[in-house]
Amino acid sequence: MIRYLSLAWIDALSTEVAASDHLRGLASDHQINVTQIVRDGPEGDVTYHFHVGDGDASFGPGEADDEDVRMEQQWSTAVAVATGELNAQEAFISGQILLFGDQQKLLDAQPVFGALDAVFASVRDRTTYE
């Protein structure tokens, strides 16, 4: 099992994102660079990024280059969303996930995030949230 938000988890997702033909296909029509920051986890704050554009999709540690959107949340919120205990839209609306940047670009990229959720699902079975 891999611990949620550990470097091993980020590496596993990076591999899955790179192998996703669906994400690469969407990257021909969509362009977005997202930074995600999760505060106060077991390993402290964790920052990772997701990029889609120009036929390429990537996921990795650190901030996104040319960031379009930044999301920040507490560990408990991230775990609740990742495990399905909390709907991501509800977390945004209630202010549990803070959103900075180009919100319209985020909305326009919804097909990308649907495909990314399928990638997350492939790693979810191997993840522990402790």
C-alpha positions in Angstrom: 0.0 0.0 0.0 1.1 3.6 -0.7 0.3 6.4 1.7 -1.9 9.1 0.3 0.2 12.2 -0.8 3.5 10.5 -0.2 6.2 10.7 -2.9 5.5 7.1 -3.8 1.8 8.1 -4.3 2.8 11.0 -6.5 5.1 8.8 -8.5 2.4 6.2 -9.0 0.0 8.8 -10.3 2.7 10.3 -12.5 3.2 6.9 -14.1 -0.5 6.4 -14.6 -1.1 10.0 -16.0 1.8 9.5 -18.4 0.3 6.2 -19.6 -3.2 7.6 -20.2 -4.1 7.8 -23.8 -7.3 9.5 -22.8 -5.6 12.3 -21.0 -3.1 12.8 -23.9 -6.1 13.0 -26.3 -7.8 15.6 -24.2 -4.5 17.5 -24.0 -4.9 18.3 -27.7 -8.1 20.3 -26.9 -7.4 21.6 -23.4 -4.6 23.5 -21.7 -4.4 23.9 -17.9 -1.7 23.9 -15.2 -2.9 23.2 -11.7 -1.0 23.4 -8.4 -2.5 21.6 -5.4 -1.4 22.2 -1.8 -2.5 20.0 1.1 -1.8 21.5 4.5 -1.0 19.7 7.8 -0.7 16.1 6.6 1.4 13.4 8.3 4.4 14.5 6.3 3.6 18.2 6.6 2.4 20.3 3.7 2.4 18.6 0.3 2.5 20.4 -3.0 2.0 18.7 -6.4 0.9 19.7 -9.9 -1.0 18.5 -12.9 -0.4 19.8 -16.4 -2.4 19.1 -19.6 -1.8 20.8 -22.9 -0.1 20.5 -26.3 -0.9 16.8 -26.4 0.9 16.1 -23.1 -0.3 15.3 -19.6 1.9 15.1 -16.5 1.6 14.9 -12.8 4.4 15.4 -10.2 5.7 17.0 -7.0 6.0 20.8 -6.7 4.2 23.8 -8.2 3.0 23.9 -11.8 5.0 26.0 -14.3 2.8 28.8 -15.6 0.1 28.0 -13.0 -3.4 28.7 -14.1 -5.2 27.5 -10.9 -4.1 26.8 -7.4 -6.1 24.8 -4.9 -5.4 24.7 -1.2 -7.0 22.5 1.5 -6.4 20.8 4.8 -5.4 17.1 5.0 -8.8 16.1 6.4 -10.6 17.7 3.5 -8.2 16.1 0.9 -8.8 12.7 2.5 -12.5 13.1 2.7 -12.7 14.1 -1.0 -10.3 11.3 -2.1 -12.2 8.6 -0.3 -15.6 9.9 -1.4 -16.8 11.0 2.0 -17.0 14.6 0.7 -18.1 15.8 -2.7 -15.4 18.1 -4.2 -18.0 20.6 -5.4 -19.4 20.8 -1.9 -15.9 21.3 -0.5 -15.4 24.3 -3.0 -18.8 25.8 -2.2 -18.3 25.5 1.6 -14.7 27.0 1.4 -13.0 23.9 2.5 -11.0 23.9 -0.8 -9.7 27.4 -1.6 -9.4 28.2 -5.3 -7.1 30.8 -6.8 -6.6 31.7 -10.4 -8.6 31.3 -13.6 -11.9 29.6 -12.5 -13.3 29.7 -16.0 -10.3 27.7 -17.3 -10.9 25.2 -14.5 -14.6 24.9 -15.6 -13.6 24.5 -19.2 -11.3 21.6 -18.3 -14.0 19.5 -16.7 -13.5 16.7 -19.2 -9.9 16.5 -18.2 -10.7 16.2 -14.5 -13.2 13.5 -15.3 -10.4 11.5 -17.0 -8.0 12.3 -14.2 -10.5 10.9 -11.7 -10.3 7.6 -13.6 -6.5 7.6 -13.2 -6.9 8.4 -9.4 -9.3 5.4 -9.2 -6.6 3.1 -10.6 -4.3 4.1 -7.7 -6.9 4.4 -5.0 -7.1 0.6 -4.5 -3.4 0.7 -3.6 -3.6 3.8 -1.3 -3.9 4.1 2.5 -5.2 7.3 4.0 -3.7 7.2 7.5 
